[in-house]
Amino acid sequence: MDDNSETDTLNIVCKEAKKVGKLTGKNLTKLYEVFGQRFSKAFEALKESRVKRYVFKPSSRVVWIVVGNERDYLLMPEAEFCPCDDFYFRVLDKEVHLCYHLIAQKIANILKWHDVIEERDELYNSLMKEWKNPNH
């Protein structure tokens, strides 16, 4: 499967789901056919409210985080980047186009299935440092 078809399928399904306000059984099946275990893990993250959208005030900067098993992942959805191992080993090797964190974020964003956390701009730098260097 080429890179674009994964993203195209996800975008088409999300567009349909947004129209009806939910993921239908047909959508779920389609996503599982394309993404397999990555979709299962993404759906689990969505159901467990592990997708977070931080909005910093007053700047309105937005940061997306997916709470993973080992750590919190700081996503860059516009660049389709995630710092997880799956991204480094499979996405960069072009085996797949998206890790499960990015799949979860895309669905969460379109269907508003995420927690919104408002923080003050003063906390931006310290939170970013924590997210970028989780082991320090």
N, C-alpha and C positions, 0 to 999 in steps of 0.2 A: 504494500500500500504506500503510495507516495505521500510526502509531507502535506501537500495541499488538501488531499482528500480527507485527512483527519480533521483539519481545521474547518474545511468546508462543511463536513458532516456536522460537526459541533455547532457551527453557526446556523445551519439550516434547522437543526433540531431546536436550538435555543430560540430562534425566531418563531417557530411553530408553537413552542411551549409558552412563549410570552403572549402570543395571541389568545391562547386558551387559558392561560394563567397557571399551568401545571405541566409536568412531564407525563405524557400518556404512556400506557403500556407499550404502545408501538415505538414511541421515542426511547423508552428505557431499553427495549430490545435492540433497537438500532445502535444506541450508544454502546451497549455491551458487545455487540457484534464487531464494532470498529475498535473499541478500546480494551475490551476484555477486563482483566483484573484492575487495570488502571481506572476504569469507570467504576468498578465495585468499590475501590478505595476512595474515589472522589465522592461517590454517592454517600458513603459512610461518613466522610468528613462533613458533608452538607447536613446529613441527618443529626450529627452530633454537635452542630453549631460550631465547627472548628474554623470556619472562614470568617475573618474579621476585617472590617474596613475602618481604618483609623482616619478620622478627619481632624486635622489640626486647626485650631482657631487662634486668631482671626484670619490666618493666611488661606484657609481652605485647602491646604495640601492634603492629598489622599495617599495613604499607604495601605497596601493589601498584605495581610498575614494569613497563612494557613498554619494552624497549630498541628504539628506532626507528632509522631511517637517519640522522636529523639529531641526535637527542638521546634521553635517557631520559624517558619520559612517566610522570608521577606521576598515577595514576588514583584516582578516588574511586568505587568500584563501587556503593556504596549509593546515591549520588546520580546514578549513571550519567553521571559527568563525566570528561572527558579534556581536557588543554590543547592538543591537536593542531589543526592548521589545518582538517582535515576536520570536526572537531567544531564549530569556530567558524563555518565557512562552510556546512556542509550540515546538521548536526544542529540548530543554533540556528535555521536557516532552515526547519526542519521538512521538509527534503527526505528525510532519513533519520533513524532514531532512534538508531543506534549507529555509532560509528566502528570501524575494525578493531581498535584497541587494546582497546576494551571487549569486543568479541566474543571476542577471544583470551583476555582475563582471565576471562570467564564460563566458557568451556570449560575453561580451565586449572584454575580453582577447583573445578569439579564433578568433573573427571576426574583431579585431582591431577597435571596435566601442567605443573608449574612447579618452578623451583628455589626452595628455601627457604634464605634467608640469615639467619643469626642475628647480630645486632649488639647491642652494649651500649647501654643507654639514653643514656649520655653522648654517643653519636654521633648521636642522633636529630636534634637541632637543626641540626647542621652538614650532615647529609645532606639534610634537608628544604630547607634553604636552597639547596643545590646543585641539587636537583631542581626547585625552584620558579623558580629564576633560572639556567637552564643557560648563558646567554650571559655571565654575569658572573664 
